[in-house]
Amino acid sequence: MIAHLFGKIEEKFGNSLILDVNGVGYEVTVPTPDFENCSLGEERKFYTYHAVRENAEELYGFSSLAAKKIFELLTSVQGIGPKAAIAILSLAEAEEVRNAIANADASFIAKASGVGKKSAERVIVDLSDKVGIPSHYGATEVRKSIGAEPDEALDALIALGFPLKEATAALEKVDADLPVEERVRLALKG
């Protein structure tokens, strides 16, 4: 399993990148916010998901570990494959998508290309108890907050083995303006 790739972005097309890792070019499909936040020639790290099907192998990449975990949760829902999961994560930053699921905002999820109302409702039913509590309440707007930084404290807790729901709940009680290390320390205490 390929856990992550670090390399130079050589090409961009569709929602895919060619990432040169020591002379080997990997084609990686990424959500729209990550795609738009990348520049040719830039060195980037992507957490990857290797999808193997009968007739194809594909790599999906994410700028944060939290986004990868949301992707994996989405693909666990019946009828949601990797392409639909990427479409859902392309609606907005991963935290906004997680928040929409936590708020049971099926209309937001249904705006993804190739995801209908019934599939969106299935995502809400299957995942709302697995993504943690909402970070804010109310309807989620479709917006592309390009340039928003992934939550490094959330990524750190996930890397330590916390499930997404528990990591989100632990950080809910911690001031978001504190440095990453302090947020992780307080989340582990609390």
C-alpha positions in Angstrom: 0.0 0.0 0.0 1.3 3.4 -0.9 0.6 5.7 2.2 1.9 8.9 0.8 3.9 10.4 -2.0 6.2 13.4 -1.9 7.4 14.9 -5.2 7.4 17.6 -7.8 4.2 18.4 -9.7 5.1 18.0 -13.4 1.6 18.2 -15.1 -1.9 19.1 -14.2 -5.0 17.9 -16.2 -8.7 17.3 -15.3 -8.5 16.7 -11.6 -5.2 14.7 -11.8 -1.6 15.5 -11.3 1.6 13.9 -12.5 3.8 13.8 -9.4 7.5 13.1 -10.1 8.9 11.1 -7.2 12.7 10.5 -7.9 12.2 10.1 -11.6 9.0 8.1 -11.5 5.8 9.9 -12.5 2.6 8.9 -10.5 -0.8 10.0 -11.8 -2.8 11.1 -8.8 -6.4 12.2 -8.8 -7.1 14.9 -6.2 -10.2 16.8 -5.0 -10.7 20.2 -6.7 -9.5 22.3 -3.7 -6.2 20.4 -3.7 -5.9 20.6 -7.5 -6.4 24.4 -7.5 -4.0 24.9 -4.7 -1.1 23.3 -6.6 1.3 24.9 -9.0 3.5 23.3 -11.6 7.1 22.7 -10.4 6.0 22.8 -6.7 7.0 20.0 -4.4 4.0 18.6 -2.4 3.1 15.7 -0.2 -0.1 13.8 -0.8 -1.6 11.1 1.4 -2.8 8.4 -1.0 -5.4 5.8 -1.5 -4.6 3.0 -3.9 -7.9 1.8 -5.5 -7.5 -1.6 -7.2 -10.3 -2.8 -9.5 -10.6 -5.7 -11.9 -9.5 -3.6 -14.8 -7.8 -0.6 -13.3 -5.5 0.7 -10.6 -5.8 4.3 -9.5 -4.2 6.6 -7.0 -6.2 9.2 -5.2 -4.3 11.9 -3.3 -5.2 14.3 -0.4 -3.3 17.2 1.1 -4.3 16.1 4.7 -4.7 12.8 6.4 -8.2 14.0 7.6 -9.3 14.3 4.0 -8.1 10.8 3.2 -10.0 9.4 6.2 -13.2 11.2 5.0 -12.6 9.7 1.6 -12.3 6.2 3.1 -15.5 6.7 5.1 -17.3 7.9 1.9 -16.2 4.9 -0.1 -17.5 2.6 2.7 -21.0 3.7 1.9 -22.9 1.5 -0.5 -23.1 3.1 -4.0 -20.3 5.6 -3.3 -17.1 4.6 -5.2 -13.8 6.5 -5.4 -15.0 8.9 -8.2 -18.2 9.9 -6.3 -16.1 10.3 -3.1 -13.7 12.6 -4.9 -16.7 14.5 -6.3 -18.0 15.0 -2.8 -14.7 16.2 -1.5 -14.4 18.5 -4.5 -17.4 20.5 -3.2 -15.3 22.3 -0.6 -12.4 21.8 1.9 -12.5 18.4 3.7 -13.6 20.1 7.0 -16.6 21.7 5.3 -17.6 18.3 3.8 -17.2 16.6 7.3 -19.3 19.4 8.8 -22.0 18.9 6.2 -22.2 15.2 7.0 -22.3 15.9 10.8 -25.1 18.5 10.2 -27.0 15.9 8.1 -26.9 18.3 5.1 -27.9 15.9 2.3 -28.6 18.7 -0.1 -25.0 19.8 0.1 -23.7 16.3 -0.6 -26.2 15.9 -3.5 -24.6 18.8 -5.3 -21.6 16.6 -6.1 -21.3 15.4 -9.7 -22.8 11.9 -10.0 -24.3 11.9 -6.5 -28.1 11.9 -6.4 -30.4 12.6 -3.5 -30.7 9.0 -2.4 -27.0 8.5 -2.4 -26.5 11.7 -0.4 -29.1 10.6 2.1 -27.3 7.2 2.4 -24.0 9.1 3.1 -25.7 11.0 5.9 -27.4 8.0 7.5 -24.2 5.8 7.3 -21.6 8.4 8.3 -23.2 11.1 10.5 -22.3 9.2 13.7 -18.8 8.5 12.4 -17.5 12.0 11.5 -17.8 13.7 14.9 -19.8 16.7 16.0 -20.3 19.7 13.7 -17.8 22.5 13.9 -20.6 24.9 13.1 -24.3 24.6 12.6 -26.6 25.4 9.8 -26.7 24.7 6.1 -23.3 24.4 4.4 -22.7 26.6 1.4 -20.9 25.2 -1.7 -17.7 27.2 -1.7 -14.2 26.6 -2.6 -12.0 28.0 0.2 -8.8 27.6 -1.8 -5.7 28.1 0.2 -7.2 27.1 3.6 -4.7 25.1 5.6 -5.6 21.5 6.7 -5.9 21.1 10.4 -2.5 19.7 11.4 -3.6 18.9 14.9 -6.4 16.8 13.5 -4.0 15.0 11.2 -1.6 14.4 14.1 -4.3 12.8 16.3 -5.4 10.6 13.3 -1.8 9.6 12.8 -1.6 8.6 16.5 -4.5 6.2 15.9 -7.5 8.2 16.9 -10.6 7.6 14.7 -11.9 10.8 12.9 -14.9 11.1 15.2 -12.9 10.9 18.5 -10.1 13.2 17.1 -12.7 15.8 16.1 -14.4 15.6 19.5 -11.1 16.0 21.4 -10.1 19.1 19.4 -13.6 20.6 19.8 -12.7 21.5 23.4 -9.3 23.1 22.5 -8.8 26.7 21.5 -8.1 26.6 17.7 -5.7 29.6 18.0 -3.1 27.7 20.0 0.0 26.3 18.3 -0.5 22.8 16.8 1.7 21.0 19.4 -0.3 22.6 22.3 -3.6 21.7 20.7 -2.5 18.1 20.3 -1.2 18.0 23.9 -4.4 19.4 25.3 -6.6 17.1 23.2 -4.6 14.1 24.5 -5.1 15.3 28.1 -8.8 16.0 27.8 
